[in-house]
């Protein structure tokens, strides 16, 4: 079964699912009110420099100030000015040859930036949770085959192109055709492409950069200088390869836009694009709604009967592996190994589908034999090879823990589609009804000590009221006897389980 892109377009939301071998592998969502901003270029103004953090906050016109780390700032203002003239040339080389390489600064941030200073920056990470956007002054403009980096003089090749002869061929072509200023990263989809394809991409990107420079000269900070493509065009540009057999879209205008985009930027691309016009919603037809709902749950069952628990916190994501109903056939160690190996595939799949990034801790079931721990670790490395996001994995510990990181650029699916429960305020728990009853008793003691009156009205959640009339009735009777006041309990369905009111008359 081939790979497919399924696109659901509505006036308020666009959803794109990448299906690999019949299973949803990646999900992209963009809502009209909250469009993605990674890749957008802004003219910003520095509002605060923090020497202690070697960072600065920059006003780019968003709700929250953006965060600029020193490694993402130019080394000196004269270099910045030459960069804006289109003649900037950096001697330091980016680390490695992957997309998104950065330069190390030569000076402290307080020598590079001052409050009120204006500069051109690009969004490298969406605002996540309570944090503002992460920005960089090292601009990169992605095309279909190349990424143009006006601030560095370097040519790199994606690590995913492994054949050395092909890497050298692509690098030689780009070094020969590129302008004197700026650098390029050769993207994975360039493998096997002709010089003509690379030249067309290079000319488009350098022309686009010229337009950015001109617009920046006339703009006042803070202002948007350049918007990246919308989610549909971005996914088609970055994901559409020979491995994708067809595109299915349920909107005629969107269908026509995709055809136009591919004709303009990928004229040699062989693809099949279909307009879906059935009455059944397109995601229902492909069985995707069920998978999306599954991607929002804490517990994910494995085929053997084991399961994994996925808990996302502000600092990290914890994944716990359990045998569940799986009891095995031979011995405990074999049962544990089989559960862990099955969990590895599901974890790699869930990380990619849910777009979970940052620090991730995986708690595999403890394995006594080191050879089994090595098997699980090797399996995890292999399972993550298909993940386009950069991952870094540390060796499995004797406790069965794996520490890893996954590059995070945008919000996870869970945080995009959900919000903290207003009932438990994101804790995941509420106080038990018994605990609430005992809190009520303590508060009644405080209230009835200082207030005169003979009647007390206690308004509570219905289930708490039931408990007060039944198992906890003795506590109320003791308070009535001690303070010589009559306590009446009133149930109010709209109350939070932890909420209560005391009225004395």
TILUM-374175 format. One record per residue (C-alpha): x, z, y; residue number from 0; chain; residue in three letters. Coordinates in pm, whole numbers, plus 32768, in hexadecimal, padded with zeros to 4 digits. Example, Ala and Ser with C-alpha at 12.3 -4.5 7.8 and 13.67 -1.06 7.14 Angstrom:
2
REC    X    Z    Y seq mol type
REC 84CE 830C 7E3E   0   A  ALA
REC 8557 82CA 7F96   1   A  SER
This chain:
505
REC    X    Z    Y seq mol type
REC 8000 8000 8000   0   A  UNK
REC 808E 7F9A 8154   1   A  UNK
REC 80A1 8055 829C   2   A  UNK
REC 7F94 803B 83A7   3   A  UNK
REC 7F52 80A1 850E   4   A  UNK
REC 7DE9 810E 8541   5   A  UNK
REC 7D81 8126 86AF   6   A  UNK
REC 7C46 81D5 8728   7   A  UNK
REC 7BFF 8197 8899   8   A  UNK
REC 7AF5 8238 8974   9   A  UNK
REC 7AD1 8263 8AEA  10   A  UNK
REC 7B44 83CD 8AD4  11   A  UNK
REC 7C45 83C2 89BB  12   A  UNK
REC 7D2B 82E2 88F0  13   A  UNK
REC 7D98 8346 8792  14   A  UNK
REC 7E99 828A 86C4  15   A  UNK
REC 7EE6 82D4 8558  16   A  UNK
REC 8010 824A 849A  17   A  UNK
REC 7FAC 822A 832D  18   A  UNK
REC 80C4 8215 822E  19   A  UNK
REC 8069 81C8 80C4  20   A  UNK
REC 7F00 8227 8100  21   A  UNK
REC 7F4B 8378 81A6  22   A  UNK
REC 7F4D 83CC 8318  23   A  UNK
REC 80B8 8410 8379  24   A  UNK
REC 80AD 842C 84F6  25   A  UNK
REC 7F9A 8462 85F4  26   A  UNK
REC 7FA8 8416 8768  27   A  UNK
REC 7E9B 8486 885B  28   A  UNK
REC 7E7B 8440 89CD  29   A  UNK
REC 7D54 84B0 8A9E  30   A  UNK
REC 7CF6 8406 8BE4  31   A  UNK
REC 7CFF 8550 8CA4  32   A  UNK
REC 7E51 85BC 8C14  33   A  UNK
REC 7F30 848D 8BE6  34   A  UNK
REC 8089 84B5 8B4E  35   A  UNK
REC 81A1 84C0 8C50  36   A  UNK
REC 82E0 84B1 8B7F  37   A  UNK
REC 83AF 838F 8C05  38   A  UNK
REC 8311 8397 8D5F  39   A  UNK
REC 8409 838A 8E80  40   A  UNK
REC 83D2 845D 8FBB  41   A  UNK
REC 8479 8496 9106  42   A  UNK
REC 848E 8610 9112  43   A  UNK
REC 84FD 8723 91FD  44   A  UNK
REC 85CC 884F 918E  45   A  UNK
REC 850B 898C 91DD  46   A  UNK
REC 85EB 8A8E 9135  47   A  UNK
REC 874B 8A99 90A5  48   A  UNK
REC 8797 8BA5 8FA0  49   A  UNK
REC 8911 8BD4 8F74  50   A  UNK
REC 88D7 8CE3 8E6D  51   A  UNK
REC 881B 8BED 8D92  52   A  UNK
REC 88E1 8AB9 8E01  53   A  UNK
REC 8796 8A0E 8E41  54   A  UNK
REC 86AE 89AB 8F5B  55   A  UNK
REC 853A 8986 8F98  56   A  UNK
REC 84CE 883A 902C  57   A  UNK
REC 8380 87E3 90CD  58   A  UNK
REC 8312 8691 9047  59   A  UNK
REC 81A5 86AD 90AA  60   A  UNK
REC 8120 874D 8F6B  61   A  UNK
REC 8067 8899 8F4E  62   A  UNK
REC 81A4 894D 8EDC  63   A  UNK
REC 8307 8914 8F59  64   A  UNK
REC 83E2 8853 8E66  65   A  UNK
REC 8519 88ED 8DC5  66   A  UNK
REC 866B 8841 8DF4  67   A  UNK
REC 8796 88C2 8D2C  68   A  UNK
REC 88FA 8893 8DAC  69   A  UNK
REC 8957 87A6 8C8F  70   A  UNK
REC 884C 86B9 8D10  71   A  UNK
REC 88D5 86B1 8E76  72   A  UNK
REC 89D7 85C3 8F07  73   A  UNK
REC 8B39 8646 8F32  74   A  UNK
REC 8B4D 85FF 90A5  75   A  UNK
REC 8A76 8570 91BC  76   A  UNK
REC 8B57 8445 91FC  77   A  UNK
REC 8B21 83DB 9096  78   A  UNK
REC 89AA 8407 90C7  79   A  UNK
REC 89B0 8327 91F9  80   A  UNK
REC 8A75 8217 9145  81   A  UNK
REC 8980 8237 9025  82   A  UNK
REC 885C 81F8 910F  83   A  UNK
REC 8914 80C7 9199  84   A  UNK
REC 8923 8041 9037  85   A  UNK
REC 8A9F 8064 9020  86   A  UNK
REC 8ABA 81B5 8F74  87   A  UNK
REC 8BBD 81CA 8E60  88   A  UNK
REC 8C03 8301 8D91  89   A  UNK
REC 8D48 8337 8CD7  90   A  UNK
REC 8CCA 8447 8BEC  91   A  UNK
REC 8C23 83C7 8AB0  92   A  UNK
REC 8ADC 844A 8A27  93   A  UNK
REC 8AEE 8521 88F2  94   A  UNK
REC 8AB3 8447 87C1  95   A  UNK
REC 8A01 82FD 87C5  96   A  UNK
REC 8896 8360 879A  97   A  UNK
REC 8784 832A 8894  98   A  UNK
REC 8773 8433 89A2  99   A  UNK
REC 88E7 848E 89B7 100   A  UNK
REC 8943 856E 8ADF 101   A  UNK
REC 8A77 85AE 8BB1 102   A  UNK
REC 8B26 86FA 8BE6 103   A  UNK
REC 8B41 8767 8D55 104   A  UNK
REC 8C8D 87A1 8E01 105   A  UNK
REC 8C0C 8896 8F07 106   A  UNK
REC 8B1E 89C2 8F1C 107   A  UNK
REC 89BE 8966 8F80 108   A  UNK
REC 89D9 8A18 90D2 109   A  UNK
REC 8AE9 891B 9130 110   A  UNK
REC 8A11 87F6 90C4 111   A  UNK
REC 88BC 884D 9156 112   A  UNK
REC 8831 88FA 928A 113   A  UNK
REC 86CE 895F 92DB 114   A  UNK
REC 8615 8846 938C 115   A  UNK
REC 86EE 8738 92F1 116   A  UNK
REC 8639 8600 9276 117   A  UNK
REC 8694 854F 9133 118   A  UNK
REC 860F 845C 9032 119   A  UNK
REC 85AF 84FF 8EE8 120   A  UNK
REC 8500 84A3 8DA4 121   A  UNK
REC 841C 8571 8CC2 122   A  UNK
REC 84CE 85B6 8B78 123   A  UNK
REC 83D3 86B6 8AF0 124   A  UNK
REC 8262 86E9 8B38 125   A  UNK
REC 81F3 8839 8BCA 126   A  UNK
REC 81D0 8914 8A94 127   A  UNK
REC 80F9 8A4E 8A95 128   A  UNK
REC 814D 8B15 8BCD 129   A  UNK
REC 828A 8A4E 8C17 130   A  UNK
REC 82AA 8934 8D10 131   A  UNK
REC 8332 87DE 8CBA 132   A  UNK
REC 84A2 87B4 8C5F 133   A  UNK
REC 854C 86A8 8D32 134   A  UNK
REC 8698 85F3 8D42 135   A  UNK
REC 8751 8531 8E50 136   A  UNK
REC 87E5 844E 8D44 137   A  UNK
REC 86DB 833F 8D43 138   A  UNK
REC 8696 8271 8C0A 139   A  UNK
REC 85AE 8145 8BF8 140   A  UNK
REC 8541 80EE 8A95 141   A  UNK
REC 84F5 7F8A 8A2F 142   A  UNK
REC 849D 7EF5 88E0 143   A  UNK
REC 8604 7ECA 8867 144   A  UNK
REC 86D8 7F84 8967 145   A  UNK
REC 86D7 80BE 8A3D 146   A  UNK
REC 8774 808A 8B95 147   A  UNK
REC 8833 81B2 8C29 148   A  UNK
REC 8893 8161 8D93 149   A  UNK
REC 895C 82A5 8DBB 150   A  UNK
REC 8A5A 8275 8CA1 151   A  UNK
REC 8B53 8167 8C40 152   A  UNK
REC 8B29 816D 8AC8 153   A  UNK
REC 8AA4 809B 89AA 154   A  UNK
REC 8A20 8151 8879 155   A  UNK
REC 8966 80F0 873D 156   A  UNK
REC 8850 81B6 8698 157   A  UNK
REC 88CD 8284 8573 158   A  UNK
REC 87AE 8201 84A2 159   A  UNK
REC 885F 80B0 8491 160   A  UNK
REC 8952 8110 837D 161   A  UNK
REC 8A00 7FC9 8320 162   A  UNK
REC 8B4C 7FC7 83DB 163   A  UNK
REC 8B64 7E4A 83F7 164   A  UNK
REC 8A0C 7E3A 849C 165   A  UNK
REC 8A61 7F5B 8585 166   A  UNK
REC 8B9C 7EA8 85FC 167   A  UNK
REC 8AE1 7D5E 8628 168   A  UNK
REC 89D6 7DFB 8702 169   A  UNK
REC 8ACF 7EC5 87CD 170   A  UNK
REC 8BA7 7D91 880E 171   A  UNK
REC 8A7A 7CC9 8888 172   A  UNK
REC 8A05 7DD6 8979 173   A  UNK
REC 8B62 7E1A 8A03 174   A  UNK
REC 8B89 7CA7 8A49 175   A  UNK
REC 8A39 7C6D 8AF3 176   A  UNK
REC 8A07 7DB4 8BAF 177   A  UNK
REC 8A3C 7DD0 8D27 178   A  UNK
REC 8B6E 7E87 8DB0 179   A  UNK
REC 8AA5 7FC0 8E07 180   A  UNK
REC 89D4 808D 8D18 181   A  UNK
REC 89CC 80B8 8BA0 182   A  UNK
REC 88EB 8067 8A7B 183   A  UNK
REC 887B 80FB 8931 184   A  UNK
REC 8825 7FFF 8822 185   A  UNK
REC 86DF 806E 877E 186   A  UNK
REC 8697 8070 860A 187   A  UNK
REC 85A7 7F47 861D 188   A  UNK
REC 86CA 7E6E 8699 189   A  UNK
REC 875A 7E5C 853B 190   A  UNK
REC 8774 7CED 84DB 191   A  UNK
REC 8700 7C71 8633 192   A  UNK
REC 87A1 7B4D 86E8 193   A  UNK
REC 8865 7B4F 882E 194   A  UNK
REC 873E 7AA0 88D2 195   A  UNK
REC 865B 7BC9 8883 196   A  UNK
REC 8754 7CC0 8917 197   A  UNK
REC 878F 7BEE 8A51 198   A  UNK
REC 8619 7BDB 8A98 199   A  UNK
REC 85F8 7D56 8A7B 200   A  UNK
REC 872E 7D92 8B51 201   A  UNK
REC 86B4 7CAF 8C69 202   A  UNK
REC 855E 7D58 8C6D 203   A  UNK
REC 85F5 7EB7 8C7E 204   A  UNK
REC 86F3 7E6B 8D91 205   A  UNK
REC 85E0 7DC6 8E61 206   A  UNK
REC 8502 7EF7 8E2B 207   A  UNK
REC 861D 7FDB 8EA1 208   A  UNK
REC 8645 7F0B 8FDD 209   A  UNK
REC 84D4 7F43 9029 210   A  UNK
REC 84FC 80BA 8FF2 211   A  UNK
REC 8621 80CA 90E5 212   A  UNK
REC 8562 800B 91F3 213   A  UNK
REC 842D 80E4 91D1 214   A  UNK
REC 84FF 8222 91DB 215   A  UNK
REC 859D 81BA 9328 216   A  UNK
REC 8448 81A7 93CF 217   A  UNK
REC 83A3 82D6 932A 218   A  UNK
REC 838A 843C 93A8 219   A  UNK
REC 83B4 8563 92BB 220   A  UNK
REC 82F9 85CB 91F3 221   A  UNK
REC 826E 8481 9172 222   A  UNK
REC 8248 83B3 9035 223   A  UNK
REC 8336 828C 902F 224   A  UNK
REC 82F9 81F4 8ED7 225   A  UNK
REC 81FA 8234 8DC3 226   A  UNK
REC 8253 81F3 8C5A 227   A  UNK
REC 8167 812A 8B7F 228   A  UNK
REC 801D 81BB 8B0B 229   A  UNK
REC 800A 824D 89AD 230   A  UNK
REC 7F97 810A 8905 231   A  UNK
REC 80A8 802F 8997 232   A  UNK
REC 81AD 813D 895F 233   A  UNK
REC 8153 8164 87EF 234   A  UNK
REC 814D 7FEB 87BB 235   A  UNK
REC 82A0 7FCA 8866 236   A  UNK
REC 8346 80E7 87A7 237   A  UNK
REC 829B 80E7 8652 238   A  UNK
REC 8232 7F80 860A 239   A  UNK
REC 8332 7EF6 8516 240   A  UNK
REC 832F 7E07 83EF 241   A  UNK
REC 82C8 7F34 831B 242   A  UNK
REC 8175 7F3C 83CD 243   A  UNK
REC 8095 7E35 832F 244   A  UNK
REC 7F6C 7E41 8418 245   A  UNK
REC 7ECE 7EDD 854A 246   A  UNK
REC 7D5D 7F37 8546 247   A  UNK
REC 7CB8 7F89 8695 248   A  UNK
REC 7B4A 7FCF 86E6 249   A  UNK
REC 7B49 7F53 884E 250   A  UNK
REC 7B47 7DE3 88BA 251   A  UNK
REC 7BF4 7E24 8A0B 252   A  UNK
REC 7CFF 7EF9 895E 253   A  UNK
REC 7D25 7DEB 8852 254   A  UNK
REC 7D65 7CE5 895E 255   A  UNK
REC 7E5F 7DC9 8A15 256   A  UNK
REC 7F26 7E00 88D6 257   A  UNK
REC 7F2F 7C8A 888B 258   A  UNK
REC 7FA6 7C46 89EF 259   A  UNK
REC 80AD 7D59 89DE 260   A  UNK
REC 813D 7CE1 8892 261   A  UNK
REC 8139 7B75 8904 262   A  UNK
REC 81FA 7BD5 8A3F 263   A  UNK
REC 82F6 7CCD 89B8 264   A  UNK
REC 8308 7C82 8842 265   A  UNK
REC 82BE 7B0E 8822 266   A  UNK
REC 836F 7AED 86D2 267   A  UNK
REC 82B9 7C14 8639 268   A  UNK
REC 81EC 7BBF 8503 269   A  UNK
REC 80B7 7C97 84F1 270   A  UNK
REC 7F45 7C9A 849F 271   A  UNK
REC 7E59 7D30 85A2 272   A  UNK
REC 7CEB 7D62 854D 273   A  UNK
REC 7BC4 7DC1 8627 274   A  UNK
REC 7AF1 7EC9 8576 275   A  UNK
REC 7982 7E9C 85CC 276   A  UNK
REC 78CA 7F63 84C0 277   A  UNK
REC 77C8 806E 851D 278   A  UNK
REC 7883 8181 8463 279   A  UNK
REC 798D 821E 8549 280   A  UNK
REC 7AE3 818D 84FB 281   A  UNK
REC 7B8B 82DD 84AE 282   A  UNK
REC 7A6E 8335 83C1 283   A  UNK
REC 7A93 81E5 8314 284   A  UNK
REC 7C03 8226 82CF 285   A  UNK
REC 7BC7 8394 8270 286   A  UNK
REC 7C9D 8415 838E 287   A  UNK
REC 7BB3 851C 8422 288   A  UNK
REC 7BD6 85F3 82EA 289   A  UNK
REC 7D53 85E1 82FC 290   A  UNK
REC 7D51 863E 846D 291   A  UNK
REC 7C74 876E 8427 292   A  UNK
REC 7D61 87D0 830E 293   A  UNK
REC 7E84 87BA 8402 294   A  UNK
REC 7DE6 88CB 84D8 295   A  UNK
REC 7DCC 89D0 83C5 296   A  UNK
REC 7EC0 8AEC 837E 297   A  UNK
REC 7EB1 8AC8 8205 298   A  UNK
REC 7F08 8983 8153 299   A  UNK
REC 7ECC 8975 7FDB 300   A  UNK
REC 7FC2 88CB 7EF2 301   A  UNK
REC 7F50 87FE 7DC8 302   A  UNK
REC 7FDF 88FB 7CD1 303   A  UNK
REC 7F0C 8A16 7D60 304   A  UNK
REC 8019 8AA5 7E43 305   A  UNK
REC 7FF9 8A9D 7FBC 306   A  UNK
REC 80B7 8AB3 8103 307   A  UNK
REC 805B 8B78 823C 308   A  UNK
REC 80BB 8AE4 838F 309   A  UNK
REC 80C5 8BD3 84B8 310   A  UNK
REC 8121 8B4F 8612 311   A  UNK
REC 8198 8C4A 8716 312   A  UNK
REC 8229 8C27 8874 313   A  UNK
REC 838D 8C4E 87F2 314   A  UNK
REC 8389 8BA2 869F 315   A  UNK
REC 82BC 8B21 857B 316   A  UNK
REC 82BD 8BE7 8435 317   A  UNK
REC 8263 8B40 82EA 318   A  UNK
REC 8228 8C19 81B7 319   A  UNK
REC 821F 8B8C 8054 320   A  UNK
REC 814C 8C38 7F48 321   A  UNK
REC 8105 8BF1 7DD7 322   A  UNK
REC 7F92 8C3B 7E05 323   A  UNK
REC 7ECF 8BDA 7CCD 324   A  UNK
REC 7FF9 8B28 7C2D 325   A  UNK
REC 8078 8BF4 7B02 326   A  UNK
REC 8160 8AF3 7A62 327   A  UNK
REC 819D 8AA7 78F3 328   A  UNK
REC 82F8 8B29 789B 329   A  UNK
REC 839B 8C3B 796A 330   A  UNK
REC 8386 8CD1 7AC6 331   A  UNK
REC 84BD 8C23 7B4E 332   A  UNK
REC 8439 8ACB 7AE8 333   A  UNK
REC 82E5 8B19 7B81 334   A  UNK
REC 8389 8B80 7CC9 335   A  UNK
REC 846A 8A4C 7CD0 336   A  UNK
REC 8347 895D 7C93 337   A  UNK
REC 8276 8A04 7DA3 338   A  UNK
REC 8396 89F5 7E9E 339   A  UNK
REC 83E0 8886 7E51 340   A  UNK
REC 8271 882C 7E7A 341   A  UNK
REC 8263 88F4 7FBD 342   A  UNK
REC 8391 8834 8046 343   A  UNK
REC 82D2 86E9 8048 344   A  UNK
REC 819F 8786 80E6 345   A  UNK
REC 826B 883A 81F0 346   A  UNK
REC 8321 86FA 8257 347   A  UNK
REC 81D2 8647 8266 348   A  UNK
REC 8127 875A 8332 349   A  UNK
REC 8246 8776 842C 350   A  UNK
REC 822D 8605 8475 351   A  UNK
REC 80B0 85F3 8478 352   A  UNK
REC 8083 872B 854E 353   A  UNK
REC 81B0 86CE 8629 354   A  UNK
REC 823E 882E 860B 355   A  UNK
REC 8385 8856 86C8 356   A  UNK
REC 847D 895F 8737 357   A  UNK
REC 84FC 8A6F 864E 358   A  UNK
REC 8460 8A6F 84F3 359   A  UNK
REC 8493 8B7C 83E9 360   A  UNK
REC 842D 8B27 8284 361   A  UNK
REC 8405 8C49 8191 362   A  UNK
REC 8424 8BB2 8037 363   A  UNK
REC 83D7 8C88 7F08 364   A  UNK
REC 8512 8D46 7EA3 365   A  UNK
REC 85E8 8C90 7DA1 366   A  UNK
REC 86ED 8D4B 7CD8 367   A  UNK
REC 87C1 8C1C 7C76 368   A  UNK
REC 8899 8B7C 7D82 369   A  UNK
REC 8875 8A29 7CDA 370   A  UNK
REC 86FC 8A3C 7D14 371   A  UNK
REC 872D 8A96 7E82 372   A  UNK
REC 880E 8965 7EA4 373   A  UNK
REC 8703 8889 7E03 374   A  UNK
REC 85FD 88FE 7EFC 375   A  UNK
REC 86E7 88D0 8025 376   A  UNK
REC 874B 8771 7FB7 377   A  UNK
REC 85DD 8717 7F84 378   A  UNK
REC 858A 8791 80E4 379   A  UNK
REC 86A2 86C0 817C 380   A  UNK
REC 8627 858E 80BF 381   A  UNK
REC 84BB 85C7 8122 382   A  UNK
REC 8516 85DC 8294 383   A  UNK
REC 85D5 8492 8298 384   A  UNK
REC 8498 83D0 82E7 385   A  UNK
REC 8456 84AD 8418 386   A  UNK
REC 84A3 83F5 855D 387   A  UNK
REC 84D5 853F 8618 388   A  UNK
REC 8635 85CC 8600 389   A  UNK
REC 8652 86F7 8516 390   A  UNK
REC 876A 87EE 84D3 391   A  UNK
REC 875B 88C4 8396 392   A  UNK
REC 882C 89F4 833A 393   A  UNK
REC 8879 8A49 81CF 394   A  UNK
REC 8776 8B11 8110 395   A  UNK
REC 87C7 8C84 8111 396   A  UNK
REC 87CA 8D76 7FEC 397   A  UNK
REC 8678 8DF2 8066 398   A  UNK
REC 85EA 8C96 8043 399   A  UNK
REC 85D7 8C57 81BB 400   A  UNK
REC 8624 8B08 825D 401   A  UNK
REC 8662 8AF7 83D4 402   A  UNK
REC 8635 89A3 8472 403   A  UNK
REC 85E8 88FB 85BD 404   A  UNK
REC 8519 87C6 8603 405   A  UNK
REC 8528 8710 874E 406   A  UNK
REC 83F5 875E 881C 407   A  UNK
REC 838A 866B 892C 408   A  UNK
REC 8210 8699 893A 409   A  UNK
REC 8114 87A1 88D8 410   A  UNK
REC 80BE 87CF 876A 411   A  UNK
REC 7F6E 874E 86EF 412   A  UNK
REC 7EF3 88B5 86C5 413   A  UNK
REC 7F3D 8915 882C 414   A  UNK
REC 7EB1 87CF 88B0 415   A  UNK
REC 7D67 87E3 87F5 416   A  UNK
REC 7D36 895D 87F6 417   A  UNK
REC 7D46 8A83 88E6 418   A  UNK
REC 7D75 8BF9 88AB 419   A  UNK
REC 7C40 8CA3 8820 420   A  UNK
REC 7B8E 8D55 8940 421   A  UNK
REC 7B11 8E55 8845 422   A  UNK
REC 7C63 8ED0 87C6 423   A  UNK
REC 7D2A 8E44 88F0 424   A  UNK
REC 7E16 8D8C 880A 425   A  UNK
REC 7E7E 8EBA 873C 426   A  UNK
REC 7DDA 8E35 8604 427   A  UNK
REC 7D36 8F89 85C8 428   A  UNK
REC 7C2C 9067 8663 429   A  UNK
REC 7C0D 91DF 864B 430   A  UNK
REC 7B41 924A 8521 431   A  UNK
REC 79E2 92D1 8559 432   A  UNK
REC 7A54 9429 84E5 433   A  UNK
REC 7B73 9427 85E2 434   A  UNK
REC 7A7E 93C8 86F8 435   A  UNK
REC 7998 94EA 8693 436   A  UNK
REC 7AB4 95E3 86AB 437   A  UNK
REC 7B1C 9556 87FF 438   A  UNK
REC 79B3 9589 8871 439   A  UNK
REC 79BB 96F6 87FF 440   A  UNK
REC 7AFA 9734 88C8 441   A  UNK
REC 7A6B 968E 89FD 442   A  UNK
REC 7924 9755 89DD 443   A  UNK
REC 79EE 9898 89DC 444   A  UNK
REC 7A9B 9830 8B22 445   A  UNK
REC 7959 97C0 8BCC 446   A  UNK
REC 787E 98E6 8B6A 447   A  UNK
REC 797D 99EA 8BD9 448   A  UNK
REC 7958 9992 8D4A 449   A  UNK
REC 77FC 9901 8D72 450   A  UNK
REC 76B7 99C3 8D7E 451   A  UNK
REC 757D 993F 8CDB 452   A  UNK
REC 74C6 9964 8B95 453   A  UNK
REC 74AA 97FD 8B16 454   A  UNK
REC 75BC 9708 8AAE 455   A  UNK
REC 7578 9595 8A6E 456   A  UNK
REC 7680 94EE 8996 457   A  UNK
REC 7673 936D 8994 458   A  UNK
REC 773F 92C7 887F 459   A  UNK
REC 775E 9196 879D 460   A  UNK
REC 7647 918E 8692 461   A  UNK
REC 7736 91C3 856D 462   A  UNK
REC 77D8 92EB 861D 463   A  UNK
REC 767A 9376 865C 464   A  UNK
REC 762A 935D 84E8 465   A  UNK
REC 7766 9421 8496 466   A  UNK
REC 7714 952E 8599 467   A  UNK
REC 75B9 955B 8505 468   A  UNK
REC 7644 956B 83A4 469   A  UNK
REC 77A5 95D2 833D 470   A  UNK
REC 7812 9651 8495 471   A  UNK
REC 76CC 9707 84E8 472   A  UNK
REC 7771 9858 84B1 473   A  UNK
REC 7865 9818 85D1 474   A  UNK
REC 7748 97DF 86C3 475   A  UNK
REC 768D 9913 864F 476   A  UNK
REC 77C2 99ED 8687 477   A  UNK
REC 77E5 996A 87EC 478   A  UNK
REC 7671 99A2 8834 479   A  UNK
REC 768B 9B07 87B8 480   A  UNK
REC 77CB 9B56 8876 481   A  UNK
REC 7767 9AC5 89C8 482   A  UNK
REC 75EF 9B02 89A8 483   A  UNK
REC 759A 9999 89FE 484   A  UNK
REC 74C2 98A2 8943 485   A  UNK
REC 757C 975D 88E6 486   A  UNK
REC 74B0 961E 88B6 487   A  UNK
REC 7554 94E8 8821 488   A  UNK
REC 74E2 938E 8894 489   A  UNK
REC 7559 924F 87E8 490   A  UNK
REC 75A7 9121 88C5 491   A  UNK
REC 75E8 8FD8 880A 492   A  UNK
REC 76B2 8F3B 8926 493   A  UNK
REC 77BA 904D 8920 494   A  UNK
REC 791B 901C 889C 495   A  UNK
REC 7956 90F3 8767 496   A  UNK
REC 7A4E 91C9 882B 497   A  UNK
REC 7970 91E7 8960 498   A  UNK
REC 7896 9312 89B1 499   A  UNK
REC 77EE 93B4 8ADF 500   A  UNK
REC 7798 9524 8B1C 501   A  UNK
REC 7681 9581 8C0F 502   A  UNK
REC 762F 96F1 8C55 503   A  UNK
REC 74EB 975A 8D01 504   A  UNK
